[in-house]
Amino acid sequence: MATGWAGDGAVQDQIDATIKDGIERVRSQLPKGASLKRCEECDAKIPEGRRKALPGVRLCVACQELHDAESGSVGGYNRRGSKDSQLR
């Protein structure tokens, strides 16, 4: 397929880079270090099962849900530009 100045694999390279960026963003948000026994927000006890399931957990379920709701979801916006702008 003729794409002008772009190479044959340019679209796939862009898709791969977007996926890689998304994975790195999510991994950077994972908790690190030892899990806390008590929530750092409300001081409620964090159950052992949660601490084992999520190493490095710092919030109880209620505070985590509140934190997630306040953070909002990140859309799938491609920060590298649109396909059309890169293939011209």
C-alpha positions in Angstrom: 0.0 0.0 0.0 1.4 3.4 -0.9 1.7 5.7 2.1 3.8 8.6 0.8 6.8 9.2 3.0 5.9 6.7 5.7 7.4 3.3 5.7 5.4 0.1 5.1 5.1 -0.7 8.9 4.5 2.9 10.1 0.9 2.3 11.2 1.8 -0.9 13.0 4.8 0.8 14.7 2.4 3.5 15.9 0.0 1.0 17.3 2.8 -0.9 19.0 4.2 2.3 20.6 0.8 3.3 21.9 0.3 -0.1 23.5 3.8 0.0 25.0 3.1 3.5 26.4 -0.2 2.3 28.0 1.4 -0.7 29.6 4.3 1.4 31.0 1.8 3.9 32.4 -0.2 1.2 34.2 2.9 -0.5 35.5 4.1 2.8 36.9 0.9 3.1 38.9 1.2 -0.3 40.6 2.0 -0.2 44.3 5.6 -0.8 45.3 7.3 -2.0 48.5 5.7 -3.7 51.5 2.0 -3.7 52.0 0.6 -1.7 54.9 -1.4 -3.4 57.6 -3.6 -0.2 58.0 -4.9 2.1 55.4 -2.8 5.3 55.0 -6.0 7.3 54.5 -8.5 6.1 57.1 -6.4 3.9 59.3 -8.8 0.9 58.7 -7.3 -2.6 58.8 -6.3 -3.9 55.4 -7.2 -7.6 55.3 -4.4 -10.1 54.9 -5.9 -11.5 51.7 -5.8 -8.1 50.1 -2.2 -7.6 51.2 -1.2 -10.9 49.6 -3.2 -10.3 46.4 -1.7 -6.8 45.9 1.9 -6.6 47.2 2.5 -3.0 48.2 -1.1 -2.1 48.8 -1.5 1.1 50.8 -5.3 1.7 50.9 -8.3 -0.3 52.1 -10.9 -1.2 49.5 -13.3 1.7 50.3 -10.5 4.3 50.0 -9.1 2.7 46.9 -12.5 2.8 45.3 -12.8 6.5 46.2 -9.3 7.2 44.9 -10.1 5.4 41.6 -13.3 7.3 41.1 -11.6 10.7 41.7 -8.8 9.8 39.3 -11.2 9.1 36.5 -10.4 6.9 33.6 -7.7 7.7 31.1 -9.1 7.6 27.5 -7.4 5.8 24.7 -6.2 9.1 23.2 -3.1 8.6 21.0 -0.6 11.3 22.1 1.6 10.6 19.2 -0.8 12.2 16.8 -3.4 10.9 14.4 -2.6 8.4 11.7 -3.4 10.9 8.9 -1.0 13.5 10.3 1.9 11.0 10.5 1.3 9.4 7.1 1.4 12.7 5.0 
